[in-house]
Amino acid sequence: MAPEARGGSLIIGNFDGLHLGHVSVLNAAVFQAKRNHRPVSLLTFFPHPVEVLFPERRQLRLTTTTEKLALLDKLGLDFVLVAPFDKPLAETSAEGFFENYVWKTFAPKSLHVGSDFRFGKGREGSQEWLAAKAKSRGFELCPSELVMIDGVRISSTEIRRLLVDGKVEEASRLLGRPYSITGQVEHGDHRGRQLGFPTANVSYPDDKILPKNGVYVTEVFWQQQTFASVTNVGVRPTVANVTPSPRIETHLFDFNQRLYDEFLNVRFLARVRDEKRFGSLDELKEQIGRDSACARDWFTPRKS
């Protein structure tokens, strides 16, 4: 880390999803740093600590590291350090973590953390521990307050729960933006084109959480343009070759350009229906037509 990062404001956290609660912490740190003409830095981790501490639990992400860094780039930070979280770090005491990762690297004038932030082996590094260290080292400890919306605490865990339930609008409200997935368009079996609704088969990282299987109103961001669309997430139960894992298949409205190998950002705006099996491809085609009409209607008032 550059020497210029020392003596400023430091933020520590995993920040998966970079939701409105996270942004509140970051904005407060950036405001304080700029007011005092100091640099502002972020220390975050990869992979998620849960994956190392509890390998039997599969921690699906709201944001990949690339997505997280792109979002952070818009918030006015001067330095970002992504530290590898591994077993040696998990076994490091709170004192060792503080000395090696916080003080030696950053020597901050202020330290900004979430209200439930804990660190060090056995989570021994509590708010009280940090408060004592702040007093002895002469820096300001700035724990954030919980951020609530309509009585719901904003947290990555709550957002994951909402997505698993297919509640993309509620999840987006806590994120402060639509939940999205970025992936490369792959060749499929061209079934959508045969049905009259060509789709982009969008790949996704296997550790990225998907909304519940079903049909969604979406928009696609590609080459600095946004296109209205409808997206199916699921295993295509009506088609004979059912996929073993969910696919993301997106139909862009009034669009006829080639997208193979292009990267699309698919943003989930509203849920239309559950995925279901139809008795024939003709029935499926009719339903896709209804789904598309429903999605188009969703966009209509936003064009006036």
C-alpha positions in Angstrom: 0.0 0.0 0.0 1.3 3.5 -0.9 2.8 5.6 1.9 0.3 8.3 1.0 -2.5 6.1 2.5 -1.1 6.5 6.0 -2.6 9.0 8.4 -6.0 9.2 6.9 -9.5 7.7 7.4 -9.6 3.9 7.2 -12.8 1.8 6.6 -12.7 -1.9 7.3 -15.4 -4.5 6.2 -16.3 -7.1 3.7 -19.1 -5.0 2.1 -20.7 -7.8 0.1 -23.4 -6.1 -2.0 -22.3 -2.6 -1.1 -25.9 -1.9 0.1 -27.2 1.3 1.6 -25.9 0.5 5.0 -22.4 0.1 3.6 -22.7 3.2 1.6 -23.7 5.1 4.8 -20.4 4.0 6.4 -18.4 4.9 3.4 -19.9 8.3 2.8 -19.3 9.3 6.4 -15.7 8.3 6.2 -15.2 10.1 2.8 -16.9 13.2 4.2 -14.7 13.3 7.3 -11.5 12.7 5.3 -12.2 15.4 2.7 -13.1 17.8 5.4 -9.8 17.2 7.2 -7.8 17.0 3.9 -6.8 13.4 4.6 -6.7 10.3 2.4 -9.5 7.8 2.8 -8.8 4.1 2.4 -10.8 0.8 2.4 -9.5 -2.6 3.7 -11.7 -5.4 2.5 -11.2 -9.2 2.0 -11.5 -12.0 -0.5 -12.9 -14.6 -0.2 -15.7 -14.0 2.3 -14.5 -15.0 5.8 -17.4 -17.4 6.1 -16.0 -19.5 3.3 -12.8 -20.0 5.3 -14.2 -20.2 8.8 -17.1 -22.5 7.8 -16.2 -24.3 4.5 -19.3 -26.5 4.8 -21.4 -23.4 4.2 -21.5 -22.1 0.6 -21.5 -18.3 0.8 -23.1 -17.0 -2.4 -22.1 -13.5 -3.2 -24.2 -10.4 -3.9 -21.2 -8.8 -5.6 -18.1 -10.3 -7.2 -14.8 -8.6 -6.4 -14.8 -6.9 -9.8 -18.4 -5.6 -9.2 -17.5 -4.4 -5.8 -14.4 -2.5 -7.0 -16.4 -0.9 -9.8 -19.1 0.3 -7.3 -16.4 1.5 -4.8 -14.7 3.5 -7.6 -17.7 5.9 -7.6 -17.6 6.8 -3.9 -14.5 9.0 -3.7 -12.0 6.6 -2.0 -8.3 7.2 -2.5 -7.0 3.7 -1.8 -8.6 0.2 -1.7 -6.7 -2.9 -0.4 -8.3 -6.3 -1.0 -6.6 -8.6 1.5 -6.6 -12.4 1.0 -8.6 -14.0 3.8 -7.1 -17.4 4.5 -6.6 -19.8 7.5 -3.5 -18.0 8.8 -5.4 -14.7 8.9 -8.4 -16.4 10.5 -6.1 -17.7 13.2 -4.5 -14.3 13.8 -5.3 -12.6 17.1 -7.1 -9.3 17.3 -3.8 -7.7 18.4 -1.9 -9.2 15.5 -4.5 -8.2 12.9 -4.6 -4.6 14.3 -0.8 -4.2 14.3 -0.1 -5.8 10.9 -3.1 -4.7 8.8 -4.3 -1.5 10.5 -1.5 0.3 12.3 1.6 -0.8 10.3 -0.1 -0.2 6.9 -2.4 2.7 7.5 -1.8 4.3 11.0 -5.2 5.9 10.6 -6.4 9.1 12.3 -9.9 7.7 12.2 -11.2 4.1 11.9 -14.7 3.5 10.4 -16.4 0.1 10.9 -19.9 -1.3 11.0 -21.7 -1.5 14.3 -21.4 -5.3 14.4 -17.8 -5.5 13.1 -15.7 -8.1 14.9 -12.2 -9.4 14.0 -9.4 -11.6 15.1 -9.4 -15.3 16.2 -12.6 -16.1 18.0 -14.0 -12.6 17.1 -12.1 -11.2 20.1 -11.7 -7.8 18.4 -14.9 -6.1 19.7 -16.0 -2.5 19.7 -14.8 -2.2 23.3 -11.4 -3.7 22.2 -11.1 -1.1 19.4 -12.2 1.7 21.7 -9.4 0.9 24.1 -6.9 0.7 21.3 -8.2 4.1 19.9 -7.5 5.7 23.3 -4.0 4.3 23.6 -3.0 5.0 19.9 -4.8 8.3 19.6 -7.1 7.7 16.7 -10.9 8.3 16.5 -13.1 5.2 16.4 -16.3 5.8 14.3 -18.7 2.8 14.5 -21.7 3.2 12.2 -25.3 3.2 13.3 -27.7 0.5 12.0 -29.5 1.6 8.9 -33.2 0.7 8.7 -35.8 1.0 6.0 -39.4 0.7 7.1 -38.3 -1.1 10.2 -36.1 -3.6 8.3 -32.4 -3.6 9.1 -30.3 -3.4 5.9 -27.9 -6.3 5.8 -26.3 -8.6 3.2 -28.0 -11.5 4.9 -31.5 -10.0 4.5 -30.9 -9.1 0.9 -29.8 -12.7 0.1 -33.0 -13.9 1.8 -35.1 -11.6 -0.3 -33.5 -12.8 -3.5 -33.9 -16.4 -2.6 -37.6 -15.6 -2.2 -37.7 -13.8 -5.6 -38.4 -10.5 -3.9 -36.1 -8.5 -6.2 -37.9 -5.1 -5.7 -37.5 -5.3 -1.9 -33.9 -6.4 -2.3 -33.2 -3.6 -4.7 -34.6 -1.1 -2.2 -32.1 -2.2 0.4 -29.3 -2.2 -2.1 -30.1 1.2 -3.3 -30.0 0.0 -6.9 -31.4 -3.0 -8.9 -29.8 -6.3 -8.2 -27.8 -7.3 -11.2 -25.7 -10.1 -12.7 -23.0 -9.6 -15.3 -22.0 -12.4 -17.6 -20.9 -13.3 -21.1 -23.5 -14.4 -23.7 -23.0 -18.0 -24.7 -24.4 -20.1 -27.5 -27.5 -22.1 -26.4 -29.9 -24.4 -28.3 -31.7 -21.5 -30.0 -35.0 -22.6 -28.6 -36.1 -19.0 -27.9 -35.5 -18.0 -31.5 -37.6 -21.0 -32.7 -40.4 -19.8 -30.4 -40.2 -16.3 -31.8 -38.5 -14.8 -28.7 -34.7 -14.9 -29.2 -32.8 -14.9 -25.9 -29.3 -14.1 -24.7 -28.0 -17.0 -22.7 -26.0 -15.2 -20.0 -23.3 -17.0 -18.0 -22.7 -16.1 -14.4 -20.1 -16.8 -11.7 -21.0 -20.0 -9.8 -20.6 -18.2 -6.4 -23.0 -15.4 -7.4 -26.5 -15.7 -5.9 -29.4 -15.9 -8.3 -33.0 -14.7 -7.7 -35.5 -17.5 -7.2 -36.3 -19.4 -10.4 -39.0 -17.6 -12.4 -39.6 -14.8 -14.9 -38.6 -11.2 -14.2 -38.9 -7.8 -15.7 -35.3 -6.7 -16.4 -33.2 -4.2 -18.1 -29.9 -5.0 -19.9 -26.9 -2.6 -19.8 -24.7 -3.1 -22.8 -22.2 -0.7 -24.6 -23.4 2.3 -22.5 -27.0 1.7 -23.4 -30.0 0.3 -21.5 -32.5 -2.1 -23.1 -35.9 -3.2 -21.7 -36.1 -6.9 -21.4 -37.7 -10.0 -19.8 -35.6 -12.7 -18.2 -36.2 -16.3 -17.2 -34.1 -17.8 -14.4 -34.5 -21.5 -14.2 -34.0 -25.0 -15.5 -36.5 -24.9 -18.4 -38.8 -27.7 -17.3 -40.8 -27.7 -20.5 -37.8 -28.4 -22.7 -36.7 -32.1 -22.9 -33.0 -31.4 -22.0 -33.6 -29.8 -18.6 -30.5 -28.0 -17.4 -28.9 -29.3 -14.2 -28.3 -25.8 -12.9 -30.3 -22.6 -13.5 -29.8 -20.6 -16.7 -30.3 -16.9 -17.2 -32.1 -16.3 -20.5 -32.9 -12.7 -21.5 -35.1 -11.5 -24.3 -34.3 -7.9 -25.2 -37.3 -6.0 -26.7 -37.0 -4.6 -30.2 -33.4 -5.7 -30.5 -31.8 -7.5 -33.4 -28.0 -7.2 -32.9 -25.6 -10.1 -32.4 -24.6 -10.6 -28.8 -22.6 -13.8 -28.7 -19.5 -13.4 -26.5 -20.5 -10.0 -25.4 -20.8 -9.1 -21.7 -24.2 -8.0 -20.5 -25.3 -6.6 -17.2 -28.8 -7.9 -16.4 -30.7 -5.8 -13.8 -33.7 -7.4 -12.0 -36.6 -5.0 -11.6 -39.7 -7.0 -10.8 -41.0 -10.5 -10.6 -43.6 -11.7 -13.1 -44.2 -15.3 -12.1 -42.8 -18.6 -10.9 -41.2 -21.0 -13.4 -43.5 -23.8 -14.4 -43.8 -26.7 -16.7 -46.1 -26.4 -19.7 -47.8 -29.2 -21.6 -46.4 -28.2 -24.9 -44.1 -25.8 -26.6 -47.1 -24.0 -28.0 -48.4 -23.4 -24.5 -44.9 -22.1 -23.5 -44.8 -19.8 -26.5 -48.2 -18.3 -25.5 -47.0 -17.8 -22.0 -43.8 -16.1 -23.1 -45.9 -13.7 -25.1 -47.9 -12.9 -22.0 -44.8 -12.5 -19.9 -43.3 -10.1 -22.5 -46.4 -8.0 -22.7 -46.4 -7.8 -18.9 -42.8 -6.7 -18.9 -43.5 -4.1 -21.6 -46.4 -2.7 -19.6 -44.0 -2.3 -16.6 -41.8 0.0 -18.6 -44.7 2.1 -20.2 -45.2 4.6 -17.4 -41.5 5.2 -17.2 -41.4 6.4 -20.8 -43.9 9.1 -20.4 
